[in-house]
Amino acid sequence: MVFKARISKKTLADHFKYYVWVYVVALVLSVTFFNMSIDVINGQAPREEQLFSYVCGESISMQYFVIFHEEMTEAFPDMKYVVCENLAYNDGTTQASIYKNKFLSLVSEKYGDVMILPYNEFTDLAKYGYFAPLEDDFGEYIDDVDPVSLKTVTMNTEENGTHVYGIPLSHLEFFPYDYDTSDKVLVLTSYSQNVENAKKLFAWYLDYMLETDWYGTIN
């Protein structure tokens, strides 16, 4: 399935024109609580022993997600903290606004190493340099992406120029129960403070998605 950008510059401008005060209030509150939790973790382990990833958009079956996170943790035994959170801010639940505020905090504070994002968030953030170019380290995975989909994640930024800034997930089987990958993109943040391990985690996600068949395996 080919990605289609779902917002225009005018739509984005109009949206923030009318709702900017909502985002300001939400961001101030969420940054405060977010910083408190991060300070606790940072006080217990150096940054090179921490990995943080976020799966955004829709919710994932908790039974499945627990197993997934256990396998991720086992794959990085040298890390003291391997954190993965499902920020389900598009589900329309009572928790959605909390997850959205946390996502805004993550972006504002430039925190995290690897993310799975809906395509509209990807396009909004990529042009401002939030994500790292992928060609040098992940060429073998990029080669598996069809040319049309690849164009949707190839962008030009002032800081880095034209590069591939994400891997589309529509061609991969991943979180098959509730999570729709047709509009999702895997990204590596440009501000990661644990770059080499973040790259390993990025590749782990892709290898896991390519190699694991979960359909019908959990009752």
FENRA-V908361 format. One line per field, one symbol per residue. ss: DSSP state (~ for helix, > for strand, _ for the rest). phi: phi as a letter, one per 20 degrees, with the letter a starting at -180 (. if undefined). Layout:
# FENRA-V908361
ss=???
phi=???
This chain:
# FENRA-V908361
ss=________~~~~~~~~~~~~~~~~~~~~~~~~~~~~~~~~~~____~~~>>>>>>>_____~~~~~~~~~~~~~~_____>>>>>>>________~~~~~~~~~~~~~~____>>>>>~~~~~~~~____>___~~~~~~~~____~~~~~~_>>>>___>>>>__>>_______________>>>>>>_____~~~~~~~~~~~~~~~~~________
phi=.efcfdcdffffffgffedffffffffffffgfffffffffffdbfffdcccccddodecgffffffgfffffffcfeefccdcceeeedemefegffffffgffgffelcodccdcffffgffeffdnfcefdgfdcgffffeefgfffffdecdcffdnebedadfdfedeblfeceeefcdcecdffdgebfffffffgffgfffffdddegnece
